[in-house]
Amino acid sequence: MPRHWTDLPTPLLDRLRAGTVLPAHPLALDEQRRLDPIRQRALTRYYLDAGAGGVAVGVHTTQFAIREAGLYAPVLRLAAETCAAWSDTPRLLVAGVTGRTEQAVREAETARDLGYHAALLNVAAFRGAGEAEILDHCRRVAKEIPVIGFALLPAVGGMHLSYGFWRAFAAIDNVVAIKMAPFDRYRTVEIVRAVVDAGVADRVTLYTGNDDHVVLDLVVPFVVRAADSTGETRVRIRGGLLGHWSVWTRKAVELLDRIHALPDGADVPADLLALDSIVTDCNAAIYDAANNLAGCIPGCLAVLQRQGLLRGTWCLNPAETASPGQAEEIARVYAQYPEMNDDAFAQANLARWLSEQGKAIPLAA
């Protein structure tokens, strides 16, 4: 049956609105580029024990090619089953949904039937289409499952949409959040303004996907003035749904917890502000900014391989590999910013995550 956001369990809806860490879940493959279920499950367990409020599966970091490989439902099912079996604390399950309307509705139905709470809606298949057609598509998918909008930069297949689009999109009743990943400050502010102007800032929670600006996205208030300047609204980006947070996730949770602990209006410590450039530099290496993000997925896989969670960086597309010099860049940020990785946490728990037995680390309240 169709699911409305009011059907979501209150603790999960509260977590979504308060803001949380939602790693974009990678795909674990073996040497033959087949799904490695043990490693795939271990990744999910890692995210849960790291304190993530949920996972996003079937998204870009999971590799869009899982659809052609017949892995969309199996990978979503494995993540959902692992979350249910590993932890007593319910976590948000977000499914990546893409393609034209027929495909997107089918994926939304699959995700909903597997217990997913929301769909991250990628509209890249509509490049070149009019915004009215795209909005009709979004409304159709939103009839099946709560929707998270996705402002995706063109470098990885997305497109820029107007203020008018985002204002109309935010007004769709079953929209619960927007992941902003335009890698563009002007367009990020425009989306924030659209949500406020639509009058839905209390319902539509803002999440960052701007891997190049994570910390400042999360610490600064965004000001939206009324047209006549008689009043203003201040809103915050509450959490992150990030491919970058698929690695060093324990540290991402600690970072977001620290940001959330700051009272509204408090001075932001200089060392926290300085983390913005540090996180961006780490992301530049892992996400392969020097090569227009061509090696972003292999970069994430390389870090997880280094930690022992994965056995290799194989992608479904054999041509999708790390760029020349990317491994050296990852080694550089490891050496320069050792406080940013969670390798010790991974090593302490790896055997348990890979085993048939084990128990979750309780999620802090």
Backbone hydrogen bonds in HBPLUS format (Angstrom, degrees):
<---DONOR---> <-ACCEPTOR-->    atom                        ^
c    i                          cat <-CA-CA->   ^        H-A-AA   ^      H-
h    n   atom  resd res      DA  || num        DHA   H-A  angle D-A-AA Bond
n    s   type  num  typ     dist DA aas  dist angle  dist       angle   num
A0003-ARG N   A0144-GLU O   2.95 MM 141  5.80 162.0  1.98 120.1 125.7     1
A0007-ASP N   A0004-HIS O   2.76 MM   3  5.36 160.0  1.80 119.6 126.7     2
A0008-LEU N   A0005-TRP O   3.15 MM   3  5.48 161.5  2.19 109.2 114.8     3
A0012-LEU N   A0009-PRO O   3.04 MM   3  5.51 122.8  2.38 111.5 125.2     4
A0013-LEU N   A0009-PRO O   3.05 MM   4  6.34 164.0  2.07 159.3 164.5     5
A0014-ASP N   A0010-THR O   2.84 MM   4  5.95 161.6  1.87 156.0 161.3     6
A0015-ARG N   A0011-PRO O   2.98 MM   4  6.13 149.7  2.07 136.7 144.9     7
A0016-LEU N   A0012-LEU O   2.91 MM   4  6.17 160.9  1.95 151.5 156.2     8
A0017-ARG N   A0013-LEU O   3.03 MM   4  6.22 161.4  2.06 148.8 153.5     9
A0018-ALA N   A0014-ASP O   2.84 MM   4  5.96 148.0  1.94 146.6 155.6    10
A0019-GLY N   A0015-ARG O   3.08 MM   4  6.09 142.2  2.23 141.9 150.6    11
A0240-GLY N   A0020-THR O   3.16 MM 220  6.53 153.0  2.24 150.7 156.8    12
A0053-GLY N   A0021-VAL O   3.02 MM  32  5.60 136.1  2.21 136.5 149.7    13
A0022-LEU N   A0240-GLY O   2.93 MM 218  6.06 158.4  1.98 171.8 172.7    14
A0056-ALA N   A0023-PRO O   2.96 MM  33  6.08 158.5  2.00 165.9 160.9    15
A0024-ALA N   A0242-LEU O   3.06 MM 218  5.53 154.0  2.13 132.0 127.3    16
A0025-HIS N   A0056-ALA O   2.78 MM  31  5.73 164.9  1.80 160.6 165.9    17
A0036-ASP N   A0028-ALA O   2.88 MM   8  5.46 166.9  1.90 141.9 139.6    18
A0030-ASP N   A0034-ARG O   2.84 MM   4  5.47 144.9  1.96 146.4 158.0    19
A0033-ARG N   A0030-ASP O   2.83 MM   3  5.14 154.7  1.90 120.6 122.8    20
A0040-GLN N   A0036-ASP O   2.87 MM   4  6.01 156.0  1.93 156.3 164.4    21
A0041-ARG N   A0037-PRO O   2.91 MM   4  5.91 159.0  1.95 141.3 146.4    22
A0042-ALA N   A0038-ILE O   2.96 MM   4  6.15 149.3  2.05 138.5 147.8    23
A0043-LEU N   A0039-ARG O   2.98 MM   4  6.22 150.7  2.06 145.8 151.9    24
A0044-THR N   A0040-GLN O   3.30 MM   4  6.67 160.6  2.34 145.4 149.4    25
A0045-ARG N   A0041-ARG O   2.97 MM   4  6.28 162.0  2.00 153.3 158.4    26
A0046-TYR N   A0042-ALA O   2.88 MM   4  6.11 154.1  1.95 147.2 154.5    27
A0047-TYR N   A0043-LEU O   3.02 MM   4  6.40 159.0  2.07 154.5 158.7    28
A0048-LEU N   A0044-THR O   3.01 MM   4  6.30 160.8  2.05 153.6 158.8    29
A0049-ASP N   A0045-ARG O   2.88 MM   4  6.07 170.0  1.89 157.1 159.7    30
A0050-ALA N   A0046-TYR O   2.85 MM   4  5.92 140.1  2.01 144.6 156.1    31
A0052-ALA N   A0047-TYR O   3.10 MM   5  5.60 154.7  2.17 170.5 162.7    32
A0051-GLY N   A0048-LEU O   3.10 MM   3  5.41 152.9  2.17 104.5 112.9    33
A0092-LEU N   A0053-GLY O   2.93 MM  39  6.18 165.7  1.95 146.4 142.9    34
A0055-VAL N   A0092-LEU O   3.01 MM  37  6.45 145.9  2.13 166.3 168.8    35
A0094-VAL N   A0055-VAL O   3.00 MM  39  6.21 168.6  2.02 163.8 163.8    36
A0057-VAL N   A0094-VAL O   2.83 MM  37  6.26 156.7  1.88 167.4 168.0    37
A0096-GLY N   A0057-VAL O   2.72 MM  39  5.95 160.1  1.76 151.1 154.3    38
A0062-THR N   A0059-VAL O   2.92 MM   3  5.24 135.4  2.12 108.1 121.2    39
A0063-GLN N   A0060-HIS O   2.90 MM   3  5.06 154.1  1.97 107.9 116.4    40
A0066-ILE N   A0063-GLN O   3.13 MM   3  6.05 167.9  2.14 126.6 127.7    41
A0067-ARG N   A0064-PHE O   3.27 MM   3  6.34 173.7  2.28 127.8 128.8    42
A0069-ALA N   A0065-ALA O   3.11 MM   4  6.31 148.0  2.22 148.1 157.8    43
A0071-LEU N   A0066-ILE O   2.74 MM   5  4.81 156.2  1.80 160.3 158.3    44
A0070-GLY N   A0067-ARG O   3.14 MM   3  5.30 163.1  2.17 107.4 112.0    45
A0075-VAL N   A0071-LEU O   2.92 MM   4  5.78 163.6  1.94 150.7 154.8    46
A0076-LEU N   A0072-TYR O   3.11 MM   4  6.28 165.1  2.13 152.3 156.8    47
A0077-ARG N   A0073-ALA O   2.82 MM   4  5.91 163.2  1.85 157.2 162.4    48
A0078-LEU N   A0074-PRO O   2.97 MM   4  6.08 159.4  2.01 144.2 149.5    49
A0079-ALA N   A0075-VAL O   3.16 MM   4  6.37 160.7  2.20 147.5 151.8    50
A0080-ALA N   A0076-LEU O   3.03 MM   4  6.26 164.5  2.06 152.2 156.6    51
A0081-GLU N   A0077-ARG O   2.87 MM   4  6.04 167.2  1.88 158.0 161.4    52
A0082-THR N   A0078-LEU O   2.94 MM   4  6.00 154.7  2.01 143.1 150.5    53
A0083-CYS N   A0079-ALA O   2.96 MM   4  6.15 161.9  1.99 149.9 154.5    54
A0084-ALA N   A0080-ALA O   3.08 MM   4  6.30 160.8  2.12 147.9 152.8    55
A0085-ALA N   A0081-GLU O   2.93 MM   4  6.06 153.7  2.00 146.2 153.5    56
A0086-TRP N   A0082-THR O   2.85 MM   4  5.72 154.4  1.91 152.6 158.3    57
A0087-SER N   A0083-CYS O   3.39 MM   4  6.06 164.6  2.42 140.9 143.8    58
A0117-HIS N   A0093-LEU O   2.84 MM  24  5.41 143.8  1.97 139.2 150.3    59
A0118-ALA N   A0093-LEU O   3.37 MM  25  6.76 150.0  2.47 155.6 157.3    60
A0095-ALA N   A0118-ALA O   2.95 MM  23  6.41 162.6  1.98 153.9 155.9    61
A0120-LEU N   A0095-ALA O   2.82 MM  25  5.95 154.2  1.88 137.7 146.6    62
A0097-VAL N   A0120-LEU O   2.98 MM  23  5.91 165.8  2.00 153.5 149.9    63
A0122-ASN N   A0097-VAL O   2.91 MM  25  6.09 173.2  1.91 175.1 176.9    64
A0104-ALA N   A0100-ARG O   2.85 MM   4  5.95 171.3  1.85 164.7 167.6    65
A0105-VAL N   A0101-THR O   2.85 MM   4  5.93 165.8  1.87 156.9 159.7    66
A0106-ARG N   A0102-GLU O   3.11 MM   4  6.25 158.1  2.16 141.7 148.1    67
A0107-GLU N   A0103-GLN O   2.88 MM   4  6.18 158.3  1.93 154.4 160.5    68
A0108-ALA N   A0104-ALA O   2.83 MM   4  6.04 156.1  1.89 147.6 154.8    69
A0109-GLU N   A0105-VAL O   2.89 MM   4  6.11 156.8  1.95 150.8 156.5    70
A0110-THR N   A0106-ARG O   2.97 MM   4  6.23 156.9  2.02 145.9 152.5    71
A0111-ALA N   A0107-GLU O   2.87 MM   4  6.11 167.4  1.89 154.9 157.6    72
A0112-ARG N   A0108-ALA O   2.92 MM   4  6.03 165.1  1.94 148.1 152.7    73
A0113-ASP N   A0109-GLU O   2.92 MM   4  6.05 161.9  1.96 149.1 153.8    74
A0114-LEU N   A0110-THR O   3.05 MM   4  6.26 131.4  2.30 140.7 153.6    75
A0114-LEU N   A0111-ALA O   3.09 MM   3  5.11 133.4  2.32  96.5 109.6    76
A0116-TYR N   A0111-ALA O   2.92 MM   5  5.25 161.2  1.96 150.9 144.9    77
A0115-GLY N   A0112-ARG O   3.03 MM   3  5.22 159.8  2.07 107.7 112.9    78
A0119-ALA N   A0146-PRO O   2.85 MM  27  6.31 150.5  1.93 151.8 160.6    79
A0148-ILE N   A0119-ALA O   2.73 MM  29  5.86 160.4  1.77 158.9 155.0    80
A0121-LEU N   A0148-ILE O   2.96 MM  27  6.10 160.3  1.99 162.1 167.5    81
A0126-PHE N   A0123-VAL O   2.90 MM   3  5.66 165.1  1.92 124.4 129.2    82
A0127-ARG N   A0124-ALA O   3.16 MM   3  5.60 149.1  2.26 123.7 120.9    83
A0129-ALA N   A0126-PHE O   2.85 MM   3  5.30 164.1  1.87 139.3 141.8    84
A0134-ILE N   A0130-GLY O   3.20 MM   4  6.58 155.1  2.27 147.1 154.3    85
A0135-LEU N   A0131-GLU O   2.90 MM   4  6.11 156.3  1.95 148.3 154.3    86
A0136-ASP N   A0132-ALA O   3.05 MM   4  6.30 154.0  2.12 144.8 151.4    87
A0137-HIS N   A0133-GLU O   3.07 MM   4  6.35 154.5  2.14 144.5 151.2    88
A0138-CYS N   A0134-ILE O   2.94 MM   4  6.28 157.6  1.99 150.3 156.1    89
A0139-ARG N   A0135-LEU O   2.91 MM   4  6.17 159.7  1.95 152.6 157.7    90
A0140-ARG N   A0136-ASP O   3.02 MM   4  6.26 150.2  2.11 144.9 152.9    91
A0141-VAL N   A0137-HIS O   3.08 MM   4  6.43 161.5  2.12 155.3 159.1    92
A0142-ALA N   A0138-CYS O   2.92 MM   4  6.08 156.8  1.98 148.9 156.1    93
A0143-LYS N   A0140-ARG O   3.19 MM   3  5.40 153.7  2.26 102.0 110.0    94
A0144-GLU N   A0141-VAL O   2.92 MM   3  5.61 161.8  1.95 120.1 126.1    95
A0147-VAL N   A0174-ASN O   2.89 MM  27  6.18 161.7  1.93 150.8 156.3    96
A0176-VAL N   A0147-VAL O   2.87 MM  29  5.96 162.0  1.91 157.1 161.8    97
A0149-GLY N   A0177-ALA O   2.87 MM  28  6.30 152.8  1.95 146.4 141.7    98
A0179-LYS N   A0149-GLY O   2.76 MM  30  5.87 176.2  1.76 146.2 145.0    99
A0151-ALA N   A0179-LYS O   2.95 MM  28  6.30 170.4  1.96 170.8 174.1   100
A0181-ALA N   A0151-ALA O   2.76 MM  30  5.24 137.5  1.94 137.9 151.8   101
A0153-LEU N   A0181-ALA O   3.07 MM  28  6.17 123.2  2.41 154.3 141.6   102
A0156-VAL N   A0153-LEU O   3.35 MM   3  6.24 160.8  2.38 123.8 126.8   103
A0158-GLY N   A0153-LEU O   3.08 MM   5  4.91 144.5  2.21 133.0 123.9   104
A0157-GLY N   A0154-PRO O   2.98 MM   3  4.93 159.2  2.03 117.3 113.6   105
A0166-TRP N   A0162-SER O   3.14 MM   4  6.52 166.8  2.15 154.0 155.4   106
A0167-ARG N   A0163-TYR O   2.91 MM   4  6.14 152.1  1.99 153.3 161.6   107
A0168-ALA N   A0164-GLY O   3.10 MM   4  6.22 162.2  2.13 145.7 150.0   108
A0169-PHE N   A0165-PHE O   2.74 MM   4  5.95 158.2  1.79 155.9 163.5   109
A0170-ALA N   A0166-TRP O   2.94 MM   4  5.92 164.7  1.96 141.5 145.5   110
A0171-ALA N   A0168-ALA O   3.22 MM   3  5.19 129.0  2.50  93.4 106.5   111
A0172-ILE N   A0169-PHE O   2.98 MM   3  5.47 160.7  2.02 114.7 121.0   112
A0175-VAL N   A0172-ILE O   3.15 MM   3  5.71 159.9  2.19 128.0 126.6   113
A0205-THR N   A0176-VAL O   2.96 MM  29  6.31 164.2  1.99 136.1 131.6   114
A0178-ILE N   A0205-THR O   3.01 MM  27  6.47 145.1  2.13 155.4 158.7   115
A0207-TYR N   A0178-ILE O   2.92 MM  29  5.99 164.9  1.94 161.7 157.1   116
A0180-MET N   A0207-TYR O   2.89 MM  27  6.23 167.1  1.90 161.5 161.2   117
A0209-GLY N   A0180-MET O   2.70 MM  29  5.18 143.7  1.83 145.8 133.7   118
A0188-THR N   A0184-ASP O   2.96 MM   4  6.15 148.6  2.06 149.1 158.9   119
A0189-VAL N   A0185-ARG O   2.99 MM   4  6.17 170.0  2.00 155.6 156.9   120
A0190-GLU N   A0186-TYR O   3.02 MM   4  6.23 149.6  2.11 140.7 149.9   121
A0191-ILE N   A0187-ARG O   3.08 MM   4  6.28 152.1  2.16 143.2 148.3   122
A0192-VAL N   A0188-THR O   3.10 MM   4  6.44 162.3  2.13 152.0 156.8   123
A0193-ARG N   A0189-VAL O   2.91 MM   4  6.15 163.3  1.94 152.3 156.8   124
A0194-ALA N   A0190-GLU O   2.94 MM   4  6.16 149.4  2.03 142.0 150.6   125
A0195-VAL N   A0191-ILE O   3.03 MM   4  6.32 157.3  2.09 153.8 158.1   126
A0196-VAL N   A0192-VAL O   3.12 MM   4  6.42 164.6  2.15 154.2 158.0   127
A0197-ASP N   A0193-ARG O   2.84 MM   4  5.96 166.7  1.85 153.3 157.7   128
A0198-ALA N   A0194-ALA O   2.96 MM   4  6.04 136.5  2.15 138.4 149.2   129
A0200-VAL N   A0195-VAL O   3.37 MM   5  5.97 165.7  2.39 168.9 164.9   130
A0199-GLY N   A0196-VAL O   2.89 MM   3  5.19 154.5  1.96 108.4 116.8   131
A0203-ARG N   A0200-VAL O   2.89 MM   3  5.24 139.6  2.05 109.3 121.2   132
A0204-VAL N   A0200-VAL O   2.80 MM   4  5.86 170.5  1.81 174.9 178.3   133
A0238-ARG N   A0206-LEU O   2.88 MM  32  5.98 139.4  2.05 155.5 159.2   134
A0208-THR N   A0239-GLY O   2.88 MM  31  6.35 162.1  1.91 152.0 151.1   135
A0241-LEU N   A0208-THR O   3.14 MM  33  6.33 153.1  2.22 151.2 158.5   136
A0211-ASP N   A0209-GLY O   2.95 MM   2  5.67 121.9  2.30 111.4  95.0   137
A0213-HIS N   A0210-ASN O   2.86 MM   3  5.48 165.5  1.88 130.9 131.6   138
A0217-ASP N   A0213-HIS O   3.09 MM   4  6.09 152.9  2.16 150.9 159.2   139
A0218-LEU N   A0214-VAL O   3.20 MM   4  6.46 145.4  2.33 146.1 154.8   140
A0218-LEU N   A0215-VAL O   3.01 MM   3  5.22 124.3  2.33  99.6 113.5   141
A0219-VAL N   A0215-VAL O   2.98 MM   4  6.24 135.0  2.19 147.2 160.6   142
A0220-VAL N   A0216-LEU O   3.18 MM   4  5.81 160.1  2.22 147.5 148.7   143
A0222-PHE N   A0235-VAL O   2.84 MM  13  5.28 174.9  1.84 163.5 164.9   144
A0235-VAL N   A0222-PHE O   2.97 MM  13  5.28 157.0  2.02 145.7 151.5   145
A0224-VAL N   A0233-THR O   2.83 MM   9  5.18 157.9  1.88 154.0 161.0   146
A0233-THR N   A0224-VAL O   2.80 MM   9  5.18 159.5  1.85 145.6 151.8   147
A0226-ALA N   A0231-GLY O   2.82 MM   5  5.45 166.4  1.84 159.2 155.0   148
A0229-SER N   A0226-ALA O   2.84 MM   3  4.93 161.2  1.87 112.6 117.5   149
A0246-SER N   A0243-GLY O   2.94 MM   3  5.27 158.9  1.99 114.1 116.8   150
A0247-VAL N   A0244-HIS O   3.41 MM   3  6.17 165.9  2.43 114.9 117.3   151
A0251-LYS N   A0248-TRP O   3.16 MM   3  5.58 123.3  2.49 105.6 118.1   152
A0252-ALA N   A0248-TRP O   3.17 MM   4  6.56 145.0  2.30 141.8 152.2   153
A0252-ALA N   A0249-THR O   3.02 MM   3  4.86 116.7  2.44  91.0 107.4   154
A0253-VAL N   A0249-THR O   2.93 MM   4  6.25 155.4  1.99 155.5 160.9   155
A0254-GLU N   A0250-ARG O   3.08 MM   4  6.38 160.0  2.12 145.6 150.9   156
A0255-LEU N   A0251-LYS O   2.91 MM   4  6.10 153.6  1.98 144.2 151.5   157
A0256-LEU N   A0252-ALA O   2.96 MM   4  6.22 166.7  1.98 153.2 155.6   158
A0257-ASP N   A0253-VAL O   2.88 MM   4  6.04 160.7  1.92 152.2 158.3   159
A0258-ARG N   A0254-GLU O   2.99 MM   4  6.16 153.7  2.06 143.4 150.2   160
A0259-ILE N   A0255-LEU O   3.02 MM   4  6.34 156.1  2.08 149.8 156.3   161
A0260-HIS N   A0256-LEU O   2.85 MM   4  6.07 164.9  1.88 155.3 159.2   162
A0261-ALA N   A0257-ASP O   3.01 MM   4  6.15 136.7  2.20 140.4 151.4   163
A0262-LEU N   A0259-ILE O   3.17 MM   3  5.55 156.5  2.22 109.1 116.1   164
A0266-ALA N   A0263-PRO O   3.01 MM   3  5.44 161.8  2.05 135.3 135.9   165
A0272-LEU N   A0269-PRO O   3.04 MM   3  5.35 130.4  2.30 103.7 116.6   166
A0273-LEU N   A0269-PRO O   3.11 MM   4  6.53 158.2  2.16 152.8 159.0   167
A0274-ALA N   A0270-ALA O   2.87 MM   4  6.11 149.8  1.96 146.7 155.6   168
A0275-LEU N   A0272-LEU O   3.09 MM   3  5.22 139.6  2.26  98.2 109.7   169
A0276-ASP N   A0273-LEU O   3.08 MM   3  5.75 158.0  2.13 114.6 120.8   170
A0279-VAL N   A0275-LEU O   2.78 MM   4  5.84 175.6  1.78 157.9 158.8   171
A0280-THR N   A0276-ASP O   3.03 MM   4  6.12 154.9  2.10 140.1 147.9   172
A0281-ASP N   A0277-SER O   2.89 MM   4  6.03 152.2  1.97 142.0 149.0   173
A0282-CYS N   A0278-ILE O   2.95 MM   4  6.26 160.4  1.99 153.0 158.2   174
A0283-ASN N   A0279-VAL O   2.88 MM   4  6.10 158.5  1.93 147.7 154.1   175
A0284-ALA N   A0280-THR O   2.84 MM   4  6.06 146.6  1.95 143.6 153.1   176
A0285-ALA N   A0281-ASP O   3.30 MM   4  6.63 146.8  2.42 143.5 149.9   177
A0286-ILE N   A0282-CYS O   3.03 MM   4  6.31 175.8  2.03 159.6 159.6   178
A0287-TYR N   A0283-ASN O   2.67 MM   4  5.38 160.5  1.70 147.9 154.8   179
A0289-ALA N   A0284-ALA O   2.94 MM   5  4.76 157.0  2.00 132.5 139.9   180
A0288-ASP N   A0285-ALA O   3.39 MM   3  5.18 155.9  2.46  94.6 101.4   181
A0291-ASN N   A0288-ASP O   3.08 MM   3  5.62 153.5  2.15 113.0 120.5   182
A0293-LEU N   A0288-ASP O   2.86 MM   5  4.68 146.0  1.98 137.1 137.2   183
A0292-ASN N   A0289-ALA O   3.19 MM   3  5.08 146.3  2.31 117.9 111.3   184
A0294-ALA N   A0291-ASN O   3.12 MM   3  5.72 160.0  2.16 116.4 122.3   185
A0296-CYS N   A0293-LEU O   3.20 MM   3  5.18 157.9  2.25 117.9 114.4   186
A0299-GLY N   A0295-GLY O   2.83 MM   4  5.79 144.5  1.96 146.0 156.4   187
A0300-CYS N   A0296-CYS O   3.20 MM   4  6.46 156.3  2.25 144.6 148.9   188
A0301-LEU N   A0297-ILE O   3.02 MM   4  6.29 166.1  2.04 157.5 161.7   189
A0302-ALA N   A0298-PRO O   2.83 MM   4  5.94 144.6  1.95 142.2 151.5   190
A0303-VAL N   A0299-GLY O   3.26 MM   4  6.58 152.3  2.34 146.4 151.6   191
A0304-LEU N   A0300-CYS O   3.15 MM   4  6.47 164.2  2.17 152.4 156.5   192
A0305-GLN N   A0301-LEU O   2.81 MM   4  6.01 144.7  1.93 145.0 155.4   193
A0306-ARG N   A0302-ALA O   2.96 MM   4  6.13 156.4  2.02 143.5 149.7   194
A0307-GLN N   A0303-VAL O   3.11 MM   4  6.43 140.5  2.27 141.7 152.0   195
A0309-LEU N   A0304-LEU O   2.97 MM   5  5.35 130.5  2.22 169.0 161.9   196
A0310-LEU N   A0304-LEU O   3.34 MM   6  5.69 150.7  2.43 111.8 111.6   197
A0308-GLY N   A0305-GLN O   2.92 MM   3  5.01 152.1  2.00 104.7 113.9   198
A0320-GLU N   A0317-ASN O   2.87 MM   3  5.48 164.6  1.89 123.5 128.8   199
A0326-GLN N   A0323-SER O   3.00 MM   3  5.36 165.5  2.03 132.7 134.7   200
A0329-GLU N   A0325-GLY O   3.10 MM   4  6.38 147.7  2.21 143.2 152.3   201
A0329-GLU N   A0326-GLN O   3.06 MM   3  4.97 116.2  2.49  92.5 108.3   202
A0330-ILE N   A0326-GLN O   2.93 MM   4  6.26 155.1  1.99 154.5 160.8   203
A0331-ALA N   A0327-ALA O   2.97 MM   4  6.22 157.1  2.02 145.6 152.0   204
A0332-ARG N   A0328-GLU O   2.89 MM   4  6.12 145.1  2.01 139.9 150.0   205
A0333-VAL N   A0329-GLU O   3.11 MM   4  6.47 161.4  2.14 153.4 155.0   206
A0334-TYR N   A0330-ILE O   3.04 MM   4  6.23 151.9  2.13 146.1 154.5   207
A0335-ALA N   A0331-ALA O   3.05 MM   4  6.26 154.2  2.11 145.1 151.1   208
A0336-GLN N   A0332-ARG O   2.86 MM   4  6.10 157.9  1.91 154.0 160.9   209
A0337-TYR N   A0333-VAL O   2.90 MM   4  5.58 154.6  1.96 140.0 145.6   210
A0340-MET N   A0337-TYR O   3.01 MM   3  5.72 169.0  2.02 124.8 128.3   211
A0346-ALA N   A0342-ASP O   3.02 MM   4  6.36 158.4  2.07 153.1 159.7   212
A0347-GLN N   A0343-ASP O   2.84 MM   4  6.06 164.4  1.86 155.6 159.4   213
A0348-ALA N   A0344-ALA O   3.01 MM   4  6.12 152.1  2.09 144.9 152.0   214
A0349-ASN N   A0346-ALA O   3.19 MM   3  5.39 142.0  2.34 101.8 112.2   215
A0350-LEU N   A0346-ALA O   2.85 MM   4  5.59 122.1  2.19 151.6 165.5   216
A0353-TRP N   A0349-ASN O   3.05 MM   4  6.33 157.5  2.10 157.0 164.1   217
A0354-LEU N   A0350-LEU O   3.00 MM   4  6.21 148.3  2.10 153.4 162.1   218
A0355-SER N   A0352-ARG O   3.29 MM   3  5.15 148.1  2.40  95.2 104.4   219
